[in-house]
Structures are given as structure tokens and as C-alpha cells.
Amino acid sequence: MAHSKSAKKRIRTNEKSKDRNKSIKSRVKTFIKSYEAKLIAGNAEEAKASLEAACREIDKSVSKGITHRNTAARKKSRLTVSFNKAQA
């Protein structure tokens, strides 16, 4: 248990940021799942729009410091490759 006032505050702020980060990560995963579902369904136009939305959410998570930029680049690259394979 924390004893000092600053340590107690740090615990509170860590909890807030953990909740915020968790919700943003969950949002990114939801957008990715939505894209994959549309890709499997075979609707190219909806899949492309969903891919763009997923990439936008991934970029937002990077700007907020939740996802590392290389991780985001890898995810976006894999999503784009899957879209291109489905188109071919």
C-alpha cells in the first residue's frame, strides 16, 4: 500500500490511464474485426471503407501514445496486404 500522498495520486492516475488505454485498444480491435468481417463477406467497397476507418483508428492510438508506431505500421500493412490479396 502506498504511504505518500504522491504515490496515492500516482495510483489513481495510473488507473485512469489504464482504463483510457484499454478502451482505445478495444476500439481499434473492434474496427479491425469489422473490416475482416466485411472482407470475408466479399463486399469490396465496404471493406475498403472499413480498412480506411481501421487505419485511422490505429493512427489515433499512435498519436495518443497507446500503440508504438512500428506496431501500428505492421498492423496497417497486414490489413492492406489482406485487402489486396482479396482483390486479386
C-alpha positions in Angstrom: 0.0 0.0 0.0 1.2 3.5 -0.9 2.1 5.8 2.0 3.0 9.1 0.5 0.4 11.5 -1.0 2.2 11.5 -4.4 2.2 7.7 -4.5 -1.5 7.6 -3.8 -2.1 10.1 -6.6 0.1 8.1 -9.0 -2.1 5.0 -8.3 -5.2 7.0 -9.2 -3.8 8.4 -12.4 -2.5 5.0 -13.4 -5.9 3.6 -13.0 -7.4 6.3 -15.2 -4.9 6.0 -17.9 -5.2 2.2 -17.8 -9.0 2.4 -18.4 -8.5 5.0 -21.2 -5.8 2.9 -22.9 -7.9 -0.2 -22.6 -10.9 1.4 -24.2 -8.9 2.7 -27.1 -7.2 -0.6 -27.7 -10.6 -2.3 -27.7 -11.9 0.2 -30.2 -9.0 -0.5 -32.5 -9.7 -4.2 -32.3 -13.4 -3.7 -33.0 -12.6 -1.7 -36.1 -10.2 -4.4 -37.3 -12.8 -7.2 -36.7 -15.4 -5.2 -38.6 -13.0 -4.8 -41.5 -12.2 -8.5 -41.5 -15.9 -9.5 -41.4 -16.6 -7.3 -44.4 -13.6 -8.7 -46.3 -14.8 -12.2 -45.7 -18.3 -11.3 -46.8 -16.8 -10.2 -50.1 -18.1 -6.7 -50.3 -15.1 -4.8 -51.6 -16.4 -1.2 -51.3 -17.5 -1.7 -47.7 -14.2 -3.5 -46.9 -12.2 -0.6 -48.3 -14.1 2.0 -46.3 -13.7 -0.2 -43.2 -10.0 -0.6 -43.9 -9.6 3.2 -44.0 -11.5 3.6 -40.8 -9.4 0.9 -39.1 -6.2 2.6 -40.2 -7.5 5.9 -38.9 -8.2 4.4 -35.5 -4.7 2.8 -35.4 -3.2 6.2 -36.2 -5.2 7.8 -33.4 -3.9 5.2 -30.9 -0.3 6.1 -32.0 -0.9 9.8 -31.6 -2.2 9.2 -28.1 0.9 7.1 -27.2 -1.0 3.8 -26.7 0.4 1.9 -29.7 4.0 2.1 -30.8 4.4 3.5 -34.3 6.1 0.4 -35.7 3.4 -1.9 -34.3 0.8 0.4 -35.9 2.7 0.3 -39.2 2.8 -3.5 -39.1 -0.9 -3.8 -38.4 -1.8 -1.4 -41.2 0.5 -3.2 -43.6 -1.0 -6.6 -42.8 -4.6 -5.3 -43.2 -3.7 -3.7 -46.5 -2.0 -6.9 -47.8 -5.1 -8.9 -46.9 -7.3 -6.4 -48.8 -5.0 -6.6 -51.8 -5.0 -10.4 -51.8 -8.7 -10.5 -51.6 -8.9 -8.1 -54.6 -6.6 -10.2 -56.8 
